[in-house]
Amino acid sequence: MTVKHVIRQLVEKALYIRSLTPDIEDEINFELTRLGYISDVDYEALELLMSEMDEGRIKLVSRC
């Protein structure tokens, strides 16, 4: 993945597979921690992901 807008790219991956997997969630959290801030593009992507999850179009996959 490129350095720029990694969170957006992770959200795109979750939207594509219609699931928020533990690996994707961990990578998003890692990037948020590493960067210490969130860009407007990444923020909008996370808002879209949350909206899609609220509407039931994206499922949250739990750890087994």
FIGU-507853 format. One record per residue: residue number from 1; residue in one letter; x, y, z of N, C-alpha, C in turn. Coordinates in nm, 3 decimals, m for minus. Example, Ala and Ser with C-alpha at 12.3 -4.5 7.8 and 13.67 -1.06 7.14 Angstrom:
<1, "A", <1.319, m0.569, 0.780>, <1.230, m0.450, 0.780>, <1.320, m0.330, 0.780>>;
<2, "S", <1.285, m0.225, 0.708>, <1.367, m0.106, 0.714>, <1.290, 0.003, 0.787>>;
//
This chain:
<1, "M", <0.084, m0.119, 0.000>, <0.000, 0.000, 0.000>, <0.088, 0.124, 0.000>>;
<2, "T", <0.039, 0.226, m0.063>, <0.114, 0.349, m0.062>, <0.099, 0.417, 0.073>>;
<3, "V", <0.190, 0.508, 0.101>, <0.189, 0.577, 0.229>, <0.070, 0.673, 0.239>>;
<4, "K", <0.031, 0.732, 0.127>, <m0.074, 0.832, 0.128>, <m0.213, 0.768, 0.134>>;
<5, "H", <m0.290, 0.810, 0.230>, <m0.429, 0.767, 0.247>, <m0.443, 0.616, 0.262>>;
<6, "V", <m0.359, 0.560, 0.347>, <m0.363, 0.416, 0.372>, <m0.498, 0.376, 0.430>>;
<7, "I", <m0.552, 0.458, 0.519>, <m0.680, 0.427, 0.582>, <m0.789, 0.420, 0.476>>;
<8, "R", <m0.789, 0.513, 0.382>, <m0.889, 0.510, 0.275>, <m0.877, 0.381, 0.194>>;
<9, "Q", <m0.756, 0.339, 0.168>, <m0.734, 0.216, 0.092>, <m0.783, 0.094, 0.170>>;
<10, "L", <m0.764, 0.094, 0.300>, <m0.815, m0.015, 0.383>, <m0.967, m0.016, 0.384>>;
<11, "V", <m1.028, 0.101, 0.390>, <m1.174, 0.110, 0.385>, <m1.224, 0.059, 0.250>>;
<12, "E", <m1.156, 0.096, 0.143>, <m1.195, 0.048, 0.010>, <m1.192, m0.105, 0.006>>;
<13, "K", <m1.091, m0.163, 0.069>, <m1.080, m0.309, 0.074>, <m1.200, m0.369, 0.149>>;
<14, "A", <m1.235, m0.310, 0.263>, <m1.349, m0.358, 0.341>, <m1.478, m0.345, 0.261>>;
<15, "L", <m1.494, m0.234, 0.191>, <m1.614, m0.214, 0.110>, <m1.621, m0.317, m0.003>>;
<16, "Y", <m1.507, m0.347, m0.061>, <m1.502, m0.441, m0.173>, <m1.542, m0.582, m0.129>>;
<17, "I", <m1.491, m0.624, m0.013>, <m1.523, m0.759, 0.035>, <m1.648, m0.760, 0.122>>;
<18, "R", <m1.705, m0.643, 0.147>, <m1.827, m0.625, 0.227>, <m1.814, m0.679, 0.368>>;
<19, "S", <m1.692, m0.669, 0.421>, <m1.665, m0.715, 0.558>, <m1.553, m0.632, 0.619>>;
<20, "L", <m1.567, m0.604, 0.747>, <m1.458, m0.543, 0.823>, <m1.394, m0.656, 0.903>>;
<21, "T", <m1.283, m0.706, 0.852>, <m1.215, m0.818, 0.917>, <m1.127, m0.766, 1.030>>;
<22, "P", <m1.092, m0.854, 1.122>, <m1.001, m0.812, 1.230>, <m0.869, m0.758, 1.176>>;
<23, "D", <m0.818, m0.816, 1.068>, <m0.692, m0.768, 1.011>, <m0.705, m0.625, 0.959>>;
<24, "I", <m0.813, m0.597, 0.888>, <m0.834, m0.462, 0.836>, <m0.853, m0.364, 0.951>>;
<25, "E", <m0.932, m0.403, 1.050>, <m0.954, m0.317, 1.166>, <m0.823, m0.288, 1.239>>;
<26, "D", <m0.740, m0.390, 1.257>, <m0.610, m0.372, 1.322>, <m0.520, m0.277, 1.242>>;
<27, "E", <m0.520, m0.292, 1.110>, <m0.438, m0.205, 1.026>, <m0.486, m0.060, 1.033>>;
<28, "I", <m0.617, m0.039, 1.035>, <m0.672, 0.096, 1.048>, <m0.629, 0.156, 1.181>>;
<29, "N", <m0.644, 0.081, 1.289>, <m0.605, 0.130, 1.421>, <m0.455, 0.159, 1.427>>;
<30, "F", <m0.375, 0.073, 1.366>, <m0.230, 0.094, 1.364>, <m0.197, 0.225, 1.293>>;
<31, "E", <m0.259, 0.249, 1.180>, <m0.233, 0.371, 1.103>, <m0.277, 0.495, 1.180>>;
<32, "L", <m0.392, 0.488, 1.245>, <m0.439, 0.602, 1.325>, <m0.340, 0.633, 1.436>>;
<33, "T", <m0.289, 0.529, 1.501>, <m0.192, 0.547, 1.609>, <m0.060, 0.600, 1.555>>;
<34, "R", <m0.015, 0.542, 1.445>, <0.114, 0.580, 1.387>, <0.113, 0.725, 1.340>>;
<35, "L", <0.005, 0.765, 1.273>, <m0.002, 0.901, 1.219>, <m0.029, 1.005, 1.326>>;
<36, "G", <m0.112, 0.970, 1.421>, <m0.148, 1.065, 1.526>, <m0.251, 1.168, 1.483>>;
<37, "Y", <m0.298, 1.159, 1.360>, <m0.402, 1.248, 1.309>, <m0.471, 1.175, 1.195>>;
<38, "I", <m0.579, 1.235, 1.146>, <m0.651, 1.174, 1.034>, <m0.678, 1.281, 0.930>>;
<39, "S", <m0.647, 1.249, 0.807>, <m0.670, 1.345, 0.698>, <m0.820, 1.352, 0.666>>;
<40, "D", <m0.860, 1.455, 0.597>, <m1.000, 1.470, 0.558>, <m1.045, 1.352, 0.472>>;
<41, "V", <m0.959, 1.309, 0.381>, <m0.993, 1.197, 0.292>, <m1.015, 1.069, 0.373>>;
<42, "D", <m0.925, 1.041, 0.465>, <m0.938, 0.920, 0.548>, <m1.059, 0.930, 0.640>>;
<43, "Y", <m1.085, 1.049, 0.693>, <m1.201, 1.069, 0.780>, <m1.330, 1.040, 0.705>>;
<44, "E", <m1.341, 1.093, 0.584>, <m1.461, 1.069, 0.503>, <m1.476, 0.921, 0.471>>;
<45, "A", <m1.366, 0.853, 0.445>, <m1.371, 0.710, 0.417>, <m1.422, 0.633, 0.540>>;
<46, "L", <m1.373, 0.668, 0.658>, <m1.420, 0.602, 0.780>, <m1.568, 0.631, 0.806>>;
<47, "E", <m1.611, 0.753, 0.778>, <m1.753, 0.786, 0.792>, <m1.838, 0.698, 0.700>>;
<48, "L", <m1.792, 0.680, 0.577>, <m1.863, 0.595, 0.482>, <m1.868, 0.451, 0.532>>;
<49, "L", <m1.757, 0.401, 0.582>, <m1.753, 0.265, 0.635>, <m1.853, 0.248, 0.750>>;
<50, "M", <m1.854, 0.342, 0.842>, <m1.947, 0.334, 0.955>, <m2.092, 0.340, 0.907>>;
<51, "S", <m2.119, 0.424, 0.811>, <m2.254, 0.435, 0.755>, <m2.297, 0.304, 0.691>>;
<52, "E", <m2.208, 0.244, 0.613>, <m2.238, 0.117, 0.548>, <m2.260, 0.007, 0.651>>;
<53, "M", <m2.185, 0.009, 0.759>, <m2.204, m0.089, 0.865>, <m2.338, m0.068, 0.935>>;
<54, "D", <m2.373, 0.058, 0.961>, <m2.501, 0.089, 1.024>, <m2.618, 0.042, 0.938>>;
<55, "E", <m2.602, 0.050, 0.807>, <m2.708, 0.009, 0.715>, <m2.708, m0.143, 0.691>>;
<56, "G", <m2.609, m0.212, 0.745>, <m2.604, m0.357, 0.733>, <m2.542, m0.408, 0.603>>;
<57, "R", <m2.481, m0.319, 0.527>, <m2.420, m0.360, 0.401>, <m2.277, m0.412, 0.419>>;
<58, "I", <m2.217, m0.380, 0.533>, <m2.084, m0.429, 0.567>, <m2.095, m0.503, 0.699>>;
<59, "K", <m2.045, m0.626, 0.702>, <m2.054, m0.702, 0.828>, <m1.920, m0.696, 0.901>>;
<60, "L", <m1.929, m0.701, 1.031>, <m1.812, m0.704, 1.117>, <m1.779, m0.849, 1.144>>;
<61, "V", <m1.660, m0.891, 1.107>, <m1.616, m1.029, 1.127>, <m1.540, m1.034, 1.257>>;
<62, "S", <m1.583, m1.122, 1.347>, <m1.515, m1.132, 1.476>, <m1.400, m1.231, 1.471>>;
<63, "R", <m1.314, m1.219, 1.569>, <m1.202, m1.312, 1.580>, <m1.254, m1.446, 1.630>>;
<64, "C", <m1.198, m1.551, 1.582>, <m1.241, m1.685, 1.626>, <m1.152, m1.738, 1.734>>;
//
